[in-house]
Amino acid sequence: MMRTLWIALTISVFLVTACLTQAAEPVPPDMQQPTLVISLTSGTEDLHAVVMGLHFGEHGLADGREVVVFFNVKAPPLARKELDDTVKCQEMPPVRTMITDLIKQGAQMVVCPMCAKITGVEADELAPGIDMIEDRKQIFDALHANSVVFSY
């Protein structure tokens, strides 16, 4: 009886130690949550799409994911620091508030320079925390083998 108890205790200690050792190891990149890239292509003409994209980004952050919002095509004017609070969709918060909250929660936000030029947006007009892409690494470094891209 005593021998059986001793064997059971030894096996239990071994298993607990193995579990603790395994839990301390870093998660391999292929097992991490995918980076969520929100490609915002819509502008003020489709605020429903814009708000859906930003709201999806909120869900990604809440799920512990890295979130990147890419303002392109018609979206660069939404990245302006002077965006009016009337730019909103129905009962949702203003787009500017949603953007600010996402930045505070850790989302990365970048603007396509060619799209900004076409839509008349200058780098000094961008809200704090939003960067004009100056080097492709600013967007490509955020893309990984397991990145997921949603376009709105």
C-alpha positions in Angstrom: 0.0 0.0 0.0 2.7 2.4 1.0 4.7 1.5 -2.2 1.6 2.3 -4.4 1.1 5.6 -2.6 4.8 6.5 -3.2 4.6 5.6 -6.9 1.4 7.6 -7.3 2.9 10.6 -5.6 6.1 10.4 -7.7 4.1 10.3 -10.9 2.0 13.2 -9.8 5.0 15.4 -9.1 6.5 14.4 -12.4 3.3 15.3 -14.3 2.9 18.7 -12.5 6.5 19.6 -13.2 6.2 18.7 -16.9 3.0 20.8 -17.2 4.6 23.8 -15.5 7.7 23.5 -17.7 5.6 23.3 -20.9 3.4 26.3 -19.8 6.5 28.5 -19.4 7.7 27.9 -22.9 6.8 30.7 -25.4 4.1 30.1 -27.9 5.5 29.3 -31.4 4.6 31.9 -34.0 2.5 29.5 -36.0 0.4 28.9 -32.8 -0.2 32.6 -32.0 -3.5 34.3 -32.8 -3.5 35.8 -36.3 -2.8 39.5 -36.7 -6.1 41.1 -37.7 -5.7 43.7 -40.5 -8.6 45.9 -41.2 -8.3 47.3 -44.7 -10.6 50.4 -44.6 -11.3 51.4 -48.2 -14.7 53.1 -47.6 -15.0 56.7 -46.7 -17.8 59.0 -45.6 -20.0 57.7 -48.4 -20.4 54.4 -46.6 -20.1 55.0 -42.8 -21.8 51.7 -42.1 -18.8 49.8 -43.6 -16.3 52.1 -41.8 -18.0 51.6 -38.4 -18.2 47.8 -39.0 -14.5 47.6 -39.8 -13.5 49.7 -36.7 -15.9 47.7 -34.5 -14.4 44.4 -35.8 -11.0 45.8 -34.8 -12.4 46.4 -31.3 -13.4 42.7 -31.2 -9.9 41.7 -32.4 -8.2 43.6 -29.6 -10.6 42.2 -27.0 -9.6 38.7 -28.3 -6.0 39.5 -27.6 -5.0 39.9 -31.3 -2.6 42.4 -32.8 -4.8 44.8 -34.9 -3.7 47.0 -37.8 -6.0 49.4 -39.5 -4.9 50.4 -43.0 -6.7 53.5 -44.3 -6.6 53.3 -48.1 -8.7 54.1 -51.3 -11.4 56.5 -49.9 -10.6 56.2 -46.2 -7.6 58.5 -45.6 -9.8 61.6 -44.9 -11.2 59.6 -41.9 -7.7 59.6 -40.4 -7.6 63.4 -40.0 -7.3 64.8 -36.5 -9.9 67.4 -37.3 -12.6 64.8 -38.3 -15.9 66.2 -37.2 -17.9 64.3 -34.5 -20.9 64.3 -36.9 -19.1 61.7 -39.0 -20.8 58.7 -37.5 -23.2 55.9 -38.4 -26.6 56.0 -36.7 -26.3 55.5 -32.9 -22.7 54.4 -33.0 -20.0 56.7 -31.5 -18.3 59.2 -33.8 -15.7 57.6 -36.1 -13.0 59.8 -34.6 -13.9 58.5 -31.1 -13.8 54.9 -32.3 -10.3 55.5 -33.9 -9.0 57.2 -30.8 -10.2 54.3 -28.6 -8.6 51.7 -30.8 -5.3 53.5 -30.7 -5.5 53.8 -26.9 -6.1 50.0 -26.8 -3.0 49.3 -28.9 -4.2 49.2 -32.5 -1.6 50.2 -35.1 -3.0 52.6 -37.7 -1.4 53.5 -41.1 -2.4 55.5 -44.2 -1.6 54.7 -47.8 0.4 57.7 -49.0 -0.8 57.5 -52.6 -4.5 57.3 -51.5 -3.9 60.2 -49.1 -2.5 62.3 -51.9 -5.4 61.5 -54.2 -7.9 62.3 -51.4 -6.1 65.5 -50.4 -4.8 64.4 -47.0 -1.3 65.5 -45.8 0.7 63.7 -43.1 0.5 66.7 -40.7 -3.3 66.4 -40.8 -3.4 62.9 -39.4 -4.7 62.2 -35.9 -2.1 61.4 -33.2 -1.2 57.7 -33.4 -1.9 57.4 -37.1 1.1 57.2 -39.4 1.5 58.0 -43.1 3.4 55.0 -44.6 6.9 56.2 -45.6 8.4 52.8 -45.9 6.7 49.6 -47.0 8.1 47.9 -43.9 5.5 49.9 -41.8 2.8 47.7 -43.3 4.6 44.5 -44.3 6.2 44.1 -40.8 2.7 43.8 -39.4 1.8 41.1 -41.9 2.6 37.5 -40.9 2.0 34.1 -42.4 -1.1 33.8 -40.2 -2.5 37.3 -40.7 -6.2 37.7 -41.5 -7.3 40.7 -43.6 -10.9 42.0 -43.6 -11.8 44.8 -46.0 -14.5 47.3 -45.3 
